[in-house]
Amino acid sequence: MAKTKENSMEKFVSFCKRRGFIFQSSEIYGGFSSCYDYGPLGVELKNNVKRAWWRAMVQENRDIVGLDASILMSPKVWQASGHLTEGFADPMVECKKCHKRFRPDHLEDKKRCPECGGELTGARQFNLMMKTSVGPVEDTASEAYLRAETCQGIYMNFENVRDSMRLKIPFGIAQIGKAFRNEITPGNFTFRMREFEQMEMQYFTNPKEKARHFKKLKEARLKWYLDLGIEKKKLKFHEQTPDELAHYSKAAFDIEYEFPFGVDELEGIHDRGDWDLSNHSEHSKQDLRYFDDQTKEKYFPHVIETSAGADRAALTFLLDAFSVVHGGRTKTTESAKEEEFVLKIDKRLAPIKVAILPLSKKPELAKPAQEIFDELKQEWQIQYDETGSIGRRYRRQDEIGTPYCVTFDFDSPKDKAVTVRDRDTMEQERVKIDELKIYFREKLGD
Ligand code: GAP
């Protein structure tokens, strides 16, 4: 049985749709460029990714707390943060005839439109902030922006959180939420979208201590992906060169992953210095410096930021786990040419943890199997499936990454036991029905 990791994005995208992970937004209207919807399995997976991040960031650290700030904020935030003024923009050329815009570095002929042949303008900077208007009257006074990075909400609440939680430097504030960018070149499925979700943590430190925290956070973030099963040789750090650094960054390392469409950024770990707090202090006229009551020092804390995309992480976990197996794994394919998909995803991220499969639809098997389903669903996201041959049902569960299948067979009413099949080893084990919960607590954790 030959196993290969499949590199074709096309096959992967159609798999995501067919099995209810990710759909194109507004599909019946021809789709809406670079926006995607998560289906019933996709939302479970993405929630598990966010839960794993929150657990590693907030729950398991004494010095990091959570926050959920609003998407809309005063436009003054974006003025002070430099997003409206400091090059949160991409250079673009525009066709004078059809008015389509292109990134000049993506064009072979810089003078002619690649679509209609019209003359192109010189390069101009296009800001990536997404504008909206707030209130009933659409005028410049009501102009606002959808946040382009979640962390500005953290800076807005630096004092509120520090004060209400009686925190002392160093400490971190973590947040998960939507961000919006008018990306000029979205693409590669959910890799670059105009609406996406970020998982960001801002760690506030004394500037003298920041090198140590930078190193620790870099290592912790790489370890998170490895612990959750991403193939080690596909991950690496890339240190940003001065011309790659964002306007707020003093130094930055990207965690990069080898995607089927090339090596690209998965997450960024940034030294933002005191850029944000000092600028917000200056613009708001509020003193955001920190007073150290032991050393009597007053200073702007420096920030080490870890900034991950929830969608990009979910895409990476899916792609990394997506395997194509040729021939006969579940006895539903006969020739070695036929393909089966197996999603070898970490159990903590799997959308469905257990599938309950009665060997027959007959009530003497289906009814007790449904009782097992009712019992286990109180603790885990599980599925019940009684349609098709058992091989087909295993295959459907392997495809969506379900770690365990429970088969209730004709012996089960007599020996009060079921067969549990492991997705990865395909080994089968007989387990007593009244010990199933303890069995899965051990296997799945929480
Ligand atoms: N606060 C810093 C910041 O936003 P960034 O490098 O612009 O830094 C951080 O973004 C992460 O957010 C990226 O590594 C990526 O995972 C995710 N991200 C950024 N733009 C995205 C987009 N258009 N679509 C999907 N994810 C995106």
Residues whose N, C-alpha, C, O or C-beta is under 5 A from the ligand:
A	BS01	GAP	A148 E149 C151 E183 T190 F191 R192 M193 R194 F196 E265 L266 E267 G268 S307 A308 G309 R312
